[in-house]
Amino acid sequence: MLASYASNPINTKGRLYKESATPYRNEFERDRDRIIHANAFRRLQYKTQVFINHESDHYRNRLTHSLEVSSVARSIANAMNLSYDLAETVALAHDLGHSPFGHAGESALNECMNDYGGFSHNTHSLKILTKLERRYASYSGLNLTWEVLDGIVKHNGPMKDNVDEYILQYNSINDLDLNNYSSAEAQIASLSDDITYIGHDLEDAIKARIINFNDLLEIGFINNYIQELKDKFKDITSSCLIYEIVRKITHHLIDGLLSQTRYNIDKYKIKTPLDVRNLDCQLVDFTKITKVEILQIKNFLFDKVYRHPHIVSITIKCRKVINGLFKLYMDNVNLLPLDWQELIDNKQNMRSKAMVISDYIACMTDRFAIKEYQTFYNVNFNNI
């Protein structure tokens, strides 16, 4: 049975375009299925998480990352008697708007768009879900429920200042209550992202030999895990050791989140979904100790992994691809596919042209972006 403060699909605020209910799925399950069948979701398979797509078949990509986040989010929501269907759906969709080449690609695209309003993967996710995906005869986008869109737009909390133009435009026809927090389920999906990526980035970095177990010893509680596992399993392999470490980290962080969130529910006397949204702070949270541990891991990843020479060299090449493609299309807009050219309000309007070009590049997979770049600039990516 759902808690009184859960987002009950029976009470959804509905869809922008009215549709008849289905007899065998609730509305959040229906949204989950629409996301899974979307072109943008399939493209995540060929988009970088940290390690560029073609380096190995075993490193995470945006698709496997999203699946892992959804698994964690579903488990946490279930443990708290919340709508695990909503938590899972928001988690599956949270990275749909990412450009090729991970954060390096997003940063480069944002710089390209500096004079035209910038680029945000969060805004692009909303644009994909409400405009760019074209699967249905009656409307553009996927026509998802209000609760799912609310959770995706407010991925990092309320939006009171510096709201992107497209979000404001969409909000004018479907008010997403931008000044308040999203549902408890959406907050769970957001923090499940943190739980997931800090664990699997450590695992992938070990497998890529970017870091080693001696590096991990500087993080106190992880050092304890290593010693505990080595004492218990004398002949444990490196691949099993890092998996078991990440497994322990994940369970530990989930326990911290459940403990603090249950405390917050009692402290703030949360009874309804509106109580969650109208709270002046985030309801779903980690304990203070857990926050410190998460910050330790994030700082470690930033210093030892994301700044590693191998990652930096790839980042430079990836940024070059994004910058090159943006300039290419701005100078030669007729190189865009015809259906994308039709989205430009006026080809003489630089802002309109730049926004469509930005959306087009953001929708690319890593390998398509590289192929397109090589077509015009003949750069060899075989030895990166």
N, C-alpha and C positions, 0 to 999 in steps of 0.2 A: 504494500500500500504506500502511495506517495505521501510524503510529509506535507503539512499544511502550507508550507512556504515553497513547495516545488512548483515548477511550471507544468501544469497539467495540459496535455495536448487537447483535451476536451474543451478547455477554456482559452485556446489560442485566440489571439487578436486577428488571426486569419491572414489572407493573402491580398495583395493589391488588386488582383483580378480574381473575382469569385469563381470557385470551382466546387463541384459536387464532391462529397467525401467518398472514400473507398471503404468497402466493408471489411477488409482484411488487414489494413494498416492504419495506425494513427497518423496524424498530420506530420509529426516529427520524423517518423519512420519513412514516410513518403518523401520528405525533403532529403533524408539521407540517401535514398535510392536515386533521386534526381541528381544529386551531387556525384555519386559513384558513376552514373552513366554520362556525365558531362565530358565533353572533349577536354576541357581545362584540367579535369582530374586525371585523365589518362596521360596528359602531357607532363605531369609531375614526375613520372617515371624517368624522364630524361632531363630533369632539372637538378642542378647541384645542391647538395646540402652543405658540405664543406669541401669534399674532394670531388674534382671535376668528373663528370659522368663516365668517361671512357677509361679512367685509370684502373678501375677494378669493378667486377660484377658484385662484389660483396660489401662495398661501402654504401652507407645510407644515401638515398636520394630523397627528393621532396615527397615522393609518393610513400616510400617505406617509412619515412619520418612521420607523415600524417597518419598512417595506419597505426604506428606505435603510440602516438599521442592520443588517438581515438580509443585505443585499448585501455590506456591509463585513465582517461577521462571517464569512460564507461564504468570502470571498476570503482572509482572514487564516488561517482554519482550514485551507483547502486548501493554502496556501503552507507550512504547518507539518506537513502530513500528519496532521492531526487530523480528527475526524469533522465535516465541514462540514454534514452534515444536522442534527447536534445543535446546533451553534453557530447555524445558521439558525433552528431551531425555537425555541430559547430567546429569540433576538432578536425573533422575530415575536410572542412572547407577553409580552415584558417589560413592556409598557405597558397590558395589558388592563385592569388595575385602576384606571387613572386616572379621576378624576371629570371632569365637564364643566369647561370653562374652565381647563384646565391646572393649574399649581401654585397659582394664585390660588384655584381651586375646592377643591383638596386642603387648602390651608391653612384656608380657611373651614370646610370640613366637619370638619376636625380640631378646630377651636375649638368647633364645635357639639357634638362628641362628647367634650369635655374631661372631663365628669363620668361618662362611660360607657366609658372605655378608649381614647379617641382614634380617629383614622382614619389608615390607612396604605395607599397604593395597592399596595404590595407584598403586604400581607396580603390585600387585596381581590382581587388577581390570583389568589392561591391559592384563595380562596373561589369565584371564578368557575369555575376549572378543576376544582374538586373537589366543588362543590355547586350553584351557581346556574345553570350551563348545563345544560339538560335536553333532550337530543337522543336519548338511548338508553333503551330499555325496562328494561334490567337494572340501571341505577345512575344516580345523579345525577353531574353533572360529565362530564369527557371521558375519565377513566380513563387519563391519560397515564403514560408510563414514569417510573420513579423518577428517572432522570437529568435529565429535563426539569423535573420539579417541584423537584428539588434546586437546579437552576440558577436557577430563578425566585425561589425563597424566599431563597436566599443571594445575591441580586443585588449586595449591598454587602459580601459576605464572611461569615465565621462569625457565628452568632447565639448569643452566650453570656449576654447580659444583656437584661432588659426585652423579652422575647419576647412578642408579642401573643398574646392568649388563643386565637384561632382556630388559629394556627400550632401552638401547644402541643397543642391538641385533636387536630389532624390528625396531628401527629407521634407522638402516643400510639398511633395505629393503623397508621401507615406511617412508621417512623423515618427521618428525612431527614438524620441525622448533623449536627445543627445546629452542633456545636462545631468542625467542620472546614471547610476550604475546599471549594468546588464544583470541578467538572472544569475542565480547561484550556479546553475549548470554551465553558463557561458564563462563565468569566472573560473570554474573548475577546468574547463577546456584550456583557458589561457595559462593557468599554472601547470597543467599537465604538459604543456609545451616545454616549460622550463625543466620539469622533472625529466622529461624524455631526452631533450637534446644534450644536456650536460652529461648524461650517462653515455649515450651512444657516440658523442664526439670523443669522449675519452677512449672508448673501445676502438673506434675507427683509427684514432691517432696512434694507439698502441700497435694495431695491425699494420699500419702504414710505416711504422718505425719512426714516426715523428717524435714520439716520446718513448720512454721505457719505464719499467716499474720503479727504478731508483728515483726517477723524477716524481713519481706519485707519493714517495715517502714524505715529501715536504708538507703534504696535506694530512694533518694529524689523524683524523678519524678514518681516512682511507688507509693510512699506514697500519692502523689497528686491524682493519679488515684483512690486509695482506698477511700480517703475521698470524692471525687467527686461522685463515684458510691454509697457509703453509704448514701450520702445526697439525691441523686436522687431516690434510691430504698431502702426504710427504712427496708424492710423485706427480703433483698437479702440473698439467701443461700450461704454457703461457696463454693459450687460447681459452682454456677453461678458467684460468685464474682471473683474467680480465672480465670474462662474462659473469663470474660469481661476484666480483667486486661491484660491477654495475648493477647486478641484481640486488645486492645489499643496499647500495645507495638508493635505488628506486624505492624499495620497501621502506627505508628509513625516512625518505622525504615524504612519501605518502602518509606514513604514520604521523609525521609532524604537521602536515596539512590537515588531516582529520582531527587531530587533537585541538589545534588552534581554532579551526572553524566551528567545531562543536562548542568550544568555550565561547566564541563570539555569538553564536546563536542564543545561548543562555544569557550572556551579558547584555545583549541588545534586545532581548525579548522578541525575537523574530517569530512571527506567526503566519505571515502571508507573503506572497511574491512581491507585493508592493513594499512591504517592510524592507526587503532585500534591496530593491531598486532605490528607495528613498533614503537609505542609510548614507551618512556623510563620510563613510569610509568603506573599503572593500570588505565584504563579509568573509569570503573564502581567502584564507591566508595561511602562512607558515608560522611556526613558533619563532621567537627571537633567535634561539640557538640555531634552528634550521636555516634561517635567513643568513646568518653569519657563515654557515657551512656552504650554502649555495654560492655566496659571494666569493668564498675562497676558491671554489671550483671554477667559477666564471673567470676570475682573475688569472687563475692558473692556465685555463684554456686560451685566454687572450694573449698571455705572455709566451707560453710554450708551444701552442699549436697555431693559432691564427696569425701569429707573427713569425712563424718558422719560415726560413728562406724558401723552402719548396712551395709553401702556400702563397707566400708573397710573390714569387715569380709567376705562378699561375694567375694570381690576382691581377698583376700588371697586364698580362696577355689578354685576360678576359675583359678588362676595362677597355683595352684597345679595340676589341671587337665591338663592344657596345658603342663606343665613341665613333668608330668608323662607320658602323651601320646607320647611326643617327644622322651623321653628316651626309652620307650617301643618299638617304631618302629625302632629307631636307632639300638637297640640291637637285634631286631627280625624283620628284614625288610620283611620277608615272611608273616607277619601278614597283610600287605597291600593287598588290592584287586589286582587281577592279572593285570587289566588294568592300575593300578597305578604303579605296579612294572615294567611294560613295559616302563614306561616313564624314568626310571633310566638308564643313559648311561652305567654305570658300577657299580655294587653293591659293588665293592671294593673301588670305588671312594667316599670318605666320603662327599665331597661337593655336588656331584650330588645326592647322596642318601638323604642328609639333605634337599636339595632344594625341592625334590619331596615330602618328608615327611611333610615339612613345608606347601607346597601347599595343601596337603591332609587334614591336620589339619585345615588350614584356611577355607577350603570349608565346614567344618562340621557346623551343627547347634548346639546350646547350648545343646539341649536335647540328640542329638546323641553323642556329646563329653562326656557328663556325663554318658550316658549308656555305652559307650565304656570303659570309665575309671572304672566304677563300675564293669564291667565284669572282669577286671584284678586286681583291687585294692580293690573292695568291700567297697567303701566309701558311707555312707548314706547321701543323700542330702535332705532328707525330712524335716529337721528342720532348714534350713539355713534362 
